Amino acid sequence: MVVKCDPKLLNENVSTTGLTHEWILNKLDKHDPKFGEALNGNVVTEITAVDISVNQGYASHIYKTSIFVDEGEKNPVYKCILKIPTVDCFNAVLENMYGEEQKANMPNMDLMIEKLAKFHNVECDFYELFNEVDVFPKPHAFYMEKCFPKEKKPGVIIMEDLSETAQTLGIFGTLHDFQIKKIVKYLAAFHAHLLTKEQNWKNRFQSIAFLEFLDDPQYESMLDMSLNNLVKFRPGMFDEVLKKLKRIGSDKKLSSYILRGCCEELNLPAILNLGDLWTNNLMWKKMDDGSFSSEIAAFIDFQVPFEGNPAFDLARLMALCTDAEVRRELDTYIFDFYYENLTNFMAASGKKPEFSVNQFKTAYEYAYVHQAFGLSMLMMVFGQTAGMSDSEKAIHEAKLEKLILRGKLGMEDAVKILERSQPEWLGA
């Protein structure tokens, strides 16, 4: 190892990462050219790793990692992020959300570990292809190591730390029209890149995580438990709409059509979707006073990208992150806005879209119905208040009420879409 470090630290694990000081220093020295410059020949005396993903993520620990070189020095000379897959957060959700009898019917934990490992490995693949592509902002990844649980290889991604200059709106964040337009412009730029360089990514992301969960033998019972819990939580509010939309979340053939199969019928290109685009995976630059700016710092978390419906990312964003009055107004012009930007970005390569705005809008409506129903599952996940103080609970409950209204109006609009376009998809 070229990096100088206190010998007593080399074989010690850093916090709860499971990684030693020596391992971290070796990887940074080899894969980040700026690391050596930051150390400037000094001896590393301490590495700290603080998990900043608490109550924010469900598939990974996110460690803000700081490296110090002088005894007693308060400021680190280098900072990065260690992203390590885990089932801990998912387990905590199950503990708080379900009773003992319900938990007994949950999926086998070994299968869940395999799924989370796959999510991590897909993100490694995504970074391998797009780390240097600058059509939308994202944290730069210095090193990726895939996860293989049976071989005791936990997996890790080391990436730049944006946490001091940027921040997400969190799981209850609400996006406004000007923010959606900024995001859609980046999506159009990404789609233009994909459509003009298909040879780089085509057929690399065929697996669709949203469909794989439907293969689990316990999925149907988990879905019923979640929906029943929501009905009990708000008697009379969701009973009818959930009956009408349940097929969207339980029929794999229909979901497969919505997420990919519709492309052929609508004569649309199957595009690589980011897959999990919502407020928790968007970082906004912070102002000097700590408030949010209107500038996007980074798109983050690429664990479930898939090739399919080109309007999926937009539909997920609108269903999960906008209140009804904003979404309904955006519906009057956002598709034209996307298409205009896509056309302009593709023109730089001498190409143009081979589909119409109306084709894209139809695909969006299918994907929106799918994601509006999906929000019904998330409402109960985000409603947990275990471990909170009374004041924290009061704030959390107010945020949840907004989310419940968003979900109610969103699902009602989804029913209207299906009554107009695909009534046969509706349940009794």
N, C-alpha and C positions, 0 to 999 in steps of 0.2 A: 504494500500500500504506500503510495507516494505521500498522501496526506498525513501530516503529523497529528497525533492524538495521544492524550494521556493513556498510557498502556493499561491502566486499571479499568478503563471504560470499554475497551475493544470488544470483549465478549459479553458485555452486559446488554440486555434488551433495552430498547428505548421505550419507556412508558409501557403501554399495553399493546404495542404494535406487533410484538413477536419478532421484530427485526433488531439485530445487534447494531451497536454503534459502527463497528467495522464494516458491516454489510452496507449500511446507508452511505457511509463516507466513500466507500469504493465505487458504488453506483453513481453517485453524484460527480466524483472526480473523473469518471470515465465518460459520462454522458452529458454533462452540462459544462461547456467551455467556460462559463462565467463563474463556476464554483471556485476554481483555483484562484482566479483573480480576487474573489471576495475574501478568501482566507489570507492571501498575500504572504504565504509562508509561515503563518502563525500556527501555534498548537491549539487544536480543538480541545476545549476543557469541559464542554457540556452540550448535550443535544436534548431538547425538550419536544414533546409531541402531545398536543392537546386536541382531544376529539371535539370538533366543532359541528358534528352532524347530529348531536342529540336533539330529538324531536323534529329533525329536518329530513332524514332519509331513512330508507327501510331495507337497503340491500348492501350498504357499505359503511365502514367507518371512514371518516374524513379527518385526518390528523394534520393540524397546522404545526409544522415542524420548524424549529428554530435552532440555529447552530451558533455557539458562542466560542470565542477564542481567548478571552482574558478573564482571569479569576475576578469575580465581583462586577464584571461589566454588565450593565443592564440591557444594552441593546445587542441583539444578534447581528452577526455580519452576513448571514445568509438565511433565507426562509424558503420553504417549499411546502407542497401538499403531498401527503401519502394517502392514497385511496386504496383501502383493503376490503375485499368482500367479506360479509358476515351475515349470519342468520339471527344475531342477537336482537336487532331492532324489530325484525319480523316476529320473533318470539314474544317480545314485550307487547306488541299490538294484540297478539292472540290472547295473552294472559289477561289483558284488560278488557277485551271485547267480548269474550265468550265464557260461558260457564264450563264446569268440569265435563259434563255430559257432552256438550258441543265440541269441546276440545278433543275428546276421545275420537271424534270422527274426522279430525283434521288429517291432511296429507302426511305421509311418512316423512319424518324430518330428513332422512338421508336423500330422499327425492328432492326436497326443498333445497338442500345444500347443493345438489347437482345443478338445479335450475339457476341458483344464484351464481355458481361458478361459471355457468354458460353465459349469463349476462355479463359478467366481468370479462370473459374471453372475447365476447363480441365487441365490447368497448375497446379492447386492445386492437382488434382487427380494424375497427373504425379509425382509430388514431393512426394505425399503420398506413391507411390510405389517405387520410385527410389532414394529418397533423400540419403539413406544410401548405395546405390549400387555404387561401386567405379570403374567400368570398363571404365568410361570416366569422365574427370574432369568437374565439374559444381559448381556454387555457392551453399553453404549449405543454406537451408531454415530453419529458426527458427520457423516461425509461418505462417499458411495459413488461410485465412478467405474468404469464397466464396462470390460472388457478386449476389445480388438479387435486381435489380432496383425497382421493384414494392413494395418491403418491405423497401426501402430506406437504403439498406445495400450495400455500395459501393465496398466492397471487398478489400483485401490487401494481399500481400506476403512480409514478412520481411526476408531478406536474408543477407548474408555476403557481405561486400563491397570489391570488387576487383579493383575498379577504379583507385587506386593509384599505383598499381603494374602491371596492365594489361590494355589492350585497344583493341578495335576492329579496323579493317581496314576501317570501314565505308561503306556507301552504294555504293561507287564507287571503293572499294578495288579490287585488282586483286590478285588472288592466283597463285602461281607457282607450278611446279611439286613436289618439296620436301615438300611443305605445304600440297598439296592434299594427298600425301602418308601418312603423319602423321595423317591427318583426317580420311583417309580410314582405317588405322590400328585401330583407336578407334572405327570406325563403325563396323569393323569385330569383335572386342572384345564385343561390345554391342550386336551384332547379335548372337554371340556364347552364351552369357548369356541368351538371349531371347529363343533361340532354345533348351537350356538345362533346362530352368525353365518356360516352357509355362504356367504352372498352376498358376503362379503369376500374369500374365497380359492378358492372352488370353480373347478376347471378351470384354475387358474393354474400348477400344477406337475404337468403330465401326463407329462413325460419321466422315465424311470426309469434312472438311471445304471447300475445293475446289469445291466439288459437291453442297454443300448447297447454294453457291452463285448463281448457275445456276437455282435454284428454284425461285429466286426472279423475280416477273413479270416484273421488269424494267431492268433486267440484259441484255437482248438482246439489248435494246436501249443504255444502258451504254457501252456495248461492241462496238457497231457501232460508237458511239461518240468518243470513245478512238481511235479506228482504223482510223477513218476519220481524227482525229486531227494529228495522226502520219503521215498519207499520205500527209496531207497539210504541215506538218512541214518539210518533206523531199520528195518533189515531185519526183516521178519516182523511188525512192529507194526501197519502200516497197509494192507498189501497187500489183504486181503479186504474191509475196510470201505470203502476207496476204490473198489473195483470196484462195490460195491453202491450207493454214493452218487454215482458220477460223473455219472449222468444229471441229477442235481439241478443241477450246475454247468455242464452242456453243452447241455441241451435248452431252447431259448428259449421254446418254447410252454409247457412245464411251469413254468419260472421265472416266466413272465408270469402264469400261473394262480395261483401261490403268492403273488406280490407284489401282484396286483390282481384277477385274474379270479375268485378264490374268493369275493370279496365278494358278488357277485350270487348265486352258488349257495348261499352260507351265509346270505343275507339280512342282510348286514352293511353299514353305511355305509362308503364309502371315505374314509378319514381322511388328513389331511396328516401324513406321518411326517417326523421330523427327518432320518432316513436314515442318519446315521453316529453313533449314540449309543453311546459306549463310554468306558472310563476316560480315554482321551487327550483326550476332548472334554467332560469334566466337571471343573470347578474347585471345590475344597473350601476353605473359609476356613481360614487358618492361625492357630494359637495364638501367643501372645507368644513362646514358645520355639521357634517354627518348625515344630512338629508339626502334623499335620492335626487339624482339628476334625471334628465330625459334621454340620456345616452346609454345605449346598451354596451356593457363591458364584455360580456361573454355569454354564449350558449354553453351549457354544461350537461354532463351525464348522457352518454351515448350507449347505454346498455341494451336497448331494445330497438335499434333501427331495423327497418325491414323494407323490402322492395314491394310496392303495391300502390294503392289508391293515392294519387298525387295530392289530394286535398285533405289527407288524414291529419297532418300536423296542424293545419289551420283549423280544422274542425275540433280537434282536441283543445287547442288554445281557446277557441271561442266558447266551447261547452264548459270547460273547467274554470276559466279565468275572467270571464266578463259577466257583468250583471245584465239582466234581460233588456233594459232600455238601451244600453250601449250596443249589445249584440244585435238587436233588431234594427237599429239605425245602421250599423256596419253592414248588415245584410243587403242594404240598398245600393252599396257601391264598392265593397271591398273586393269583389270578384273581378270587376273591371280594373281596379287598382292593381291587383296582382297580375292580371294579364298584360296590362300596359307595361309594367316593370319587367316582366318576363320577356316580352317582345323586345324591349330596349336592350336588355342584357344579352339576349341571343344574337341581336343584330351585330354585335362586335365580332362574332364568329361567322357572320354571313349567313345565319340561319334564322328561322322563325318558328313559332309554335305550330304544330300540326294538329291542333285541336282548338275548339272554340271556347268562349267564356261559358256558354250554356252547358257544354259537356263537363267542364270543370265544376260548375255549380251543382250539377246533378250528383256528381261524385261526392262533393262536399256534403250535400244533404244526407246521403247514405251514411257517410262517416260521422256526421253530427249526431244522427239518431243513435248510433253505436256508442258514442262518447257521452251523450246526455244520459243514457241508461247507466253507463259506467260510473257516473258521478253519484248515483244512488248507493253504490258500494263504498265509495270513498267517504261519504258523509259520516258513516258510523265509525270508520277508521279514525277520522280527524276529530271525532267528538269526544275522545277519551280525555279525562281530566285527572287521572290518578297521579298523586304526588304533587299536585298544584296547591298553592295557598288559596285562601278564600278570595283574595283580590285577583289572583291569576285566573281562578275559575270564572269569576264574573266577566272578565275581559274575554276569555276564551268562549264562553257561552254566547256573548254578544256577536263574536265573529262567526260562530257556528250558525246563529240565526240567519245571518246574511247568506251563508252558504246553503242553508236549507231552502231559502226563498229562491236562490239561483237554481238549485236543483229542481224545485217544484215547477217553476216557469219553464225551465229548459226541457223537462220531460213533457210538459204539456205542449210545447212547441214541436217536439219530436213526434208526438201523436198526430198533430195537425199535418205535419209533412207526410207521414205515412198514409193518413186518410186521403190525402190528395194524390200521392204518387204510387204508393205500394200498400194498399189496404190489406192485401193478403198476408203481409208480415205481422199484422196486429193480432194479439191474442184476444180471447173473448172477454 
